[in-house]
């Protein structure tokens, strides 16, 4: 995605490149570990692949809102183009994951009772429609739900985004405190798959939609945010560091506010803010620009290679196993995308592979 910028490089905002590059590296680290709900927050896997990485998906939603924001009405044709830029690579790479046998069918009704051929088609359709050929593809469902919001947001000035952002925060808090029944509970009852499956894919959960709208708001207030960075840099850095320490403390179990969703909001915004402050006057180098531009393709592809390498790396010591999985995932995905750019040209590689 091309970004707004103060850097003078073709309208590119290099701070956004740095945020996207950091977020996609964090995504690859996340999937290189073995972290479960029962894992100790101080285990090697948790510290290296979970505690520090939890800004990744929220950061991508935030940056998407930032980049999509505009004060003039966005036509539906533009919304459709943005959806295609996400969905075309997603469909191509999901089918590739299914073809090499990495996707696991949920086995939910009704296809379990149908003939094999129909069952297979039904399973593939289900995986594509629910963004579940690989479990990590839940982000696709979130961003596909967020992108159409650009149409009403672009027509609602500042009040629309503020209202949605506050509503998203209120919903996240109400779900976490048990004041409202999660929609995922109903979806799990109607459609199967389990509660966690739908929690991850519900844009109303965990402030998912709110991150996108918060990014939109950040774009609308960009002059004020730049002024703050220029005139109150020490204060801005102090607030960012406090937010990071708050997030780490909550994730390590030092305290709890009762809402993990809002704890993650504070941590994410603090990390994104600090990254922007640290890189706001720095031109992104070729590696950072590649990681930023190819972040969608890396996200879609890296886990395929990690899974293929897993039988080899599973028995390695934690540091070596995690490092090997990061190198395999990031390196192999990057090579595929670079090869795609050479063979297809950058526009087609971007369209079909997210390169």
Secondary structure, 3 states (H helix, E strand, C coil): CCCCCCCCECCECHHHHHHHHHHHHHHHHHCCCCCCCCCCCCCHHHHHHHHCCCCHHHHHHHHHHHHHCCCCCCCHHHHHHHHHHHHHHHHHHHHHHHHCCCCCCCCCCCHHHCCHHHHHHHHHHHHHHCCCCCHHHHHHHHHHHHHCHHHHHCCCCCHHHHHHHHHHHHHHHHHHCCCCCCHHHHHHHHHCCCHHHHHHHCCCHHHHHHHHHHHHHHHHCHHHHHHHHHHCHHHHHHHHHHHHHHHHHHHCCCCCCCCHHHHHHHHHHHHHHHHHHHHCCCCCCHHHHHHHHCHHHHHHHHHHHHHHHHHHHCCCCHHHHHHHHHHHHHHHHHHHHHHHHHHHCHHHHHHHHCC
